[in-house]
């Protein structure tokens, strides 16, 4: 089992920034990929950003050049820096980690609301 605890969500005005954190109960090196997903009301959950064990990253087209996924190996923490936020970024954001032999583990989600 892996526990994931997300934090950092909240209400922000358009153009603002937030940093999400996801603390894991296991060493980051035990996951072959880590990622942030989001789900807006009435929409499917979608991948926002991902990072592999060797540090390769990928982003949804809608967040490229605005969001950055990073990790702190010593703190077993995954981050998502979100800049130039837009109302359409409003969603519940989830952290997910992939473990060999399982379907992966999800965090409980953190709400991000972008509104004036």
C-alpha positions as CSV (number, residue, x, y, z in Angstrom):
1,X,0.0,0.0,0.0
2,X,1.0,3.6,-0.7
3,X,-0.4,6.6,1.0
4,X,-0.5,9.9,-0.9
5,X,-1.3,13.2,0.8
6,X,-1.9,16.2,-1.4
7,X,-2.0,19.9,-0.3
8,X,-1.7,23.3,-1.7
9,X,-5.1,23.8,-3.5
10,X,-7.3,26.8,-3.0
11,X,-8.9,29.8,-4.5
12,X,-6.8,32.0,-6.7
13,X,-7.5,34.8,-9.2
14,X,-6.9,34.4,-12.9
15,X,-3.2,34.9,-13.6
16,X,-2.2,33.8,-10.2
17,X,0.0,30.9,-9.0
18,X,-0.3,27.9,-6.8
19,X,2.0,25.0,-5.9
20,X,0.6,21.6,-5.2
21,X,2.4,19.0,-3.1
22,X,2.0,15.3,-2.8
23,X,3.8,13.5,0.0
24,X,4.2,9.8,-0.5
25,X,4.6,7.1,2.2
26,X,7.3,5.3,0.2
27,X,10.5,6.3,-1.5
28,X,10.0,8.0,-4.8
29,X,12.4,5.6,-6.4
30,X,9.9,2.8,-5.9
31,X,7.6,4.4,-8.5
32,X,8.3,4.1,-12.2
33,X,6.1,7.1,-13.0
34,X,4.4,9.9,-10.9
35,X,1.8,12.3,-12.2
36,X,-0.8,14.9,-11.6
37,X,-4.3,14.5,-13.0
38,X,-7.4,16.7,-12.7
39,X,-11.1,16.4,-13.0
40,X,-13.4,19.2,-13.6
41,X,-17.2,18.9,-13.0
42,X,-18.9,16.9,-15.7
43,X,-15.6,16.0,-17.4
44,X,-13.3,13.0,-17.4
45,X,-10.2,12.9,-15.4
46,X,-7.2,13.9,-17.5
47,X,-3.4,13.8,-17.2
48,X,-1.9,17.2,-16.5
49,X,1.8,16.3,-16.1
50,X,3.9,13.3,-15.5
51,X,7.5,12.5,-14.5
52,X,9.4,9.2,-14.9
53,X,12.0,7.7,-12.6
54,X,14.8,9.1,-14.7
55,X,13.3,12.6,-14.7
56,X,11.6,12.8,-18.1
57,X,8.5,15.0,-18.0
58,X,5.4,15.3,-20.2
59,X,2.6,17.8,-20.1
60,X,-0.9,18.3,-21.4
61,X,-0.9,20.8,-24.2
62,X,-3.3,23.1,-22.3
63,X,-0.7,23.6,-19.4
64,X,2.6,23.6,-21.3
65,X,4.8,26.6,-20.5
66,X,2.5,27.4,-17.5
67,X,2.9,24.3,-15.2
68,X,6.0,22.5,-14.0
69,X,6.2,19.1,-12.3
70,X,9.1,18.5,-10.0
71,X,10.0,16.2,-7.1
72,X,12.1,16.2,-4.0
73,X,13.6,12.8,-3.6
74,X,14.8,13.3,0.0
75,X,11.3,14.5,1.0
76,X,9.4,11.9,-1.0
77,X,7.3,14.7,-2.4
78,X,6.0,15.5,-5.8
79,X,5.1,19.1,-6.8
80,X,3.1,20.9,-9.4
81,X,3.9,24.5,-9.8
82,X,1.0,26.2,-11.6
83,X,1.5,29.7,-13.0
84,X,-0.7,32.0,-15.1
85,X,-3.8,30.1,-13.9
86,X,-7.0,30.3,-15.9
87,X,-10.6,29.7,-15.0
88,X,-10.5,26.5,-17.1
89,X,-7.8,25.2,-14.8
90,X,-10.5,24.8,-12.1
91,X,-10.7,21.2,-11.0
92,X,-9.9,18.7,-8.4
93,X,-6.2,17.8,-8.8
94,X,-5.0,14.3,-8.0
95,X,-1.6,12.8,-7.5
96,X,-1.0,9.3,-8.8
97,X,2.0,7.0,-8.6
98,X,2.6,3.8,-10.7
99,X,3.9,0.7,-9.0
100,X,4.9,-2.4,-10.9
101,X,2.2,-5.1,-10.5
102,X,-0.5,-2.8,-9.4
103,X,-3.0,-0.4,-11.0
104,X,-1.4,2.5,-9.2
105,X,-2.3,4.6,-6.2
106,X,-4.3,7.9,-6.0
107,X,-4.3,10.7,-3.6
108,X,-7.5,12.1,-2.1
109,X,-7.5,15.2,-4.4
110,X,-7.2,18.9,-3.7
111,X,-9.5,21.5,-5.1
112,X,-8.2,24.3,-7.2
113,X,-10.6,27.1,-8.1
114,X,-9.5,30.0,-10.4
115,X,-12.0,32.8,-10.2
116,X,-12.2,36.6,-9.8
